[in-house]
Amino acid sequence: MTDRIGADLQFFQSAINLRQQRQEVLASNIANADTPNYKARDFNFSEALRNAMGESMRLADTQLTLTSARHIPAKAVTPDPAELLYRQPLQPSLDGNTVDMDVERVQFADNTVKYQTELNIISQRIKGLMAALQQ
């Protein structure tokens, strides 16, 4: 029973985690708006969510056991589902900074609204489950 509930909410949990990561990236862009040569970053949310939902098919992180001091230590790590990309500036600045505050503010506000919406959806689903369990 709890597996089905967890599977039902897994999509929204992944979406909220990615929204939070994107919020941090956008906040970093805004904070560095006056930093010379700072390059604005962002990631494709839908592609990152698709990668995050495919995590169930990925192998777990592994680490090799060393049997000799001369062996090279190695570790296989699952890549982060959100690959950071550089944002292309609409109008380049003289100091090399690519942060456009209008674009960043709009993206930040849009991401915030979608984050709140996903939290509300999860809240409503949990309330529905609680109501069903109480009957």
C-alpha positions in Angstrom: 0.0 0.0 0.0 2.7 2.5 1.0 4.6 1.6 -2.2 1.7 2.8 -4.3 1.4 6.0 -2.4 5.1 6.6 -2.7 5.0 5.9 -6.4 2.1 8.2 -6.8 3.9 11.1 -5.1 7.4 10.3 -6.6 6.8 12.5 -9.7 5.8 15.5 -7.6 8.7 14.9 -5.2 11.2 14.9 -8.1 9.6 18.0 -9.6 9.8 19.9 -6.3 13.4 18.9 -5.9 14.3 20.1 -9.3 12.3 23.3 -8.8 14.3 24.0 -5.7 17.6 23.4 -7.5 16.5 25.7 -10.3 15.5 28.4 -7.7 19.0 28.2 -6.3 20.6 28.6 -9.8 18.3 31.6 -10.6 19.0 33.2 -7.3 22.8 32.8 -7.9 22.3 34.5 -11.3 20.5 37.4 -9.6 23.1 37.7 -6.9 25.9 37.9 -9.4 24.2 40.4 -11.7 27.0 43.0 -11.1 29.9 40.5 -11.1 32.2 41.0 -14.1 32.5 38.0 -16.5 29.8 36.1 -14.6 27.9 33.8 -17.0 24.2 33.2 -16.2 23.3 29.6 -15.8 20.0 27.6 -16.1 18.8 24.2 -17.0 16.0 22.7 -19.1 13.5 21.7 -16.5 11.5 19.3 -18.6 14.6 17.4 -19.7 15.9 17.3 -16.1 12.5 16.0 -14.9 12.6 13.3 -17.6 16.1 12.3 -16.5 15.1 12.3 -12.8 12.1 10.1 -13.5 14.3 7.6 -15.3 16.5 7.2 -12.2 14.8 4.0 -11.3 16.5 2.4 -14.3 20.0 3.7 -13.3 22.5 1.7 -11.4 23.3 2.7 -7.8 26.5 4.5 -7.0 29.4 2.0 -6.8 32.9 2.1 -5.4 35.7 -0.3 -6.3 37.3 -2.3 -3.5 41.1 -1.9 -3.5 43.1 -5.1 -3.1 46.5 -3.5 -3.5 48.0 -0.1 -2.6 48.9 0.3 -6.3 45.3 0.2 -7.5 43.7 3.4 -8.6 40.7 4.2 -6.5 37.6 4.7 -8.6 33.9 5.5 -8.0 31.0 5.5 -10.3 28.5 8.2 -9.5 25.1 8.7 -11.1 25.1 12.0 -12.9 23.0 14.9 -11.7 19.7 14.9 -13.7 19.9 18.7 -14.1 22.8 19.6 -16.4 23.6 23.3 -16.0 23.7 25.3 -19.3 24.9 28.8 -20.0 22.1 31.3 -20.8 22.6 33.2 -24.1 22.4 36.9 -23.5 20.0 39.0 -25.4 22.3 42.0 -25.2 25.9 41.4 -24.1 27.4 43.8 -21.6 30.8 45.4 -21.7 32.1 43.6 -18.6 31.3 40.1 -19.9 28.4 39.5 -17.5 25.5 37.7 -19.2 22.8 38.2 -16.5 19.7 40.0 -17.8 17.8 41.0 -14.7 14.5 41.1 -16.4 14.8 37.6 -17.7 16.1 36.3 -14.4 13.2 37.9 -12.4 10.6 36.5 -14.8 12.2 33.0 -14.6 12.5 33.3 -10.8 8.8 34.3 -10.4 7.6 31.6 -12.9 9.6 28.9 -11.0 8.2 30.1 -7.7 4.6 29.9 -8.9 5.1 26.4 -10.3 6.9 25.3 -7.1 3.9 26.5 -5.0 1.5 24.8 -7.4 3.3 21.5 -7.0 3.3 21.8 -3.2 -0.5 22.5 -3.3 -1.1 19.5 -5.5 0.8 17.2 -3.1 -1.0 18.7 -0.2 -4.4 18.0 -1.8 -3.4 14.5 -2.7 -2.3 13.8 0.8 -5.6 15.3 2.2 -7.5 13.1 -0.2 -5.6 10.0 0.9 -6.2 10.9 4.6 -9.9 11.4 3.9 -10.1 8.0 2.2 -8.3 6.3 5.1 -10.6 7.8 7.7 -13.7 6.4 6.0 
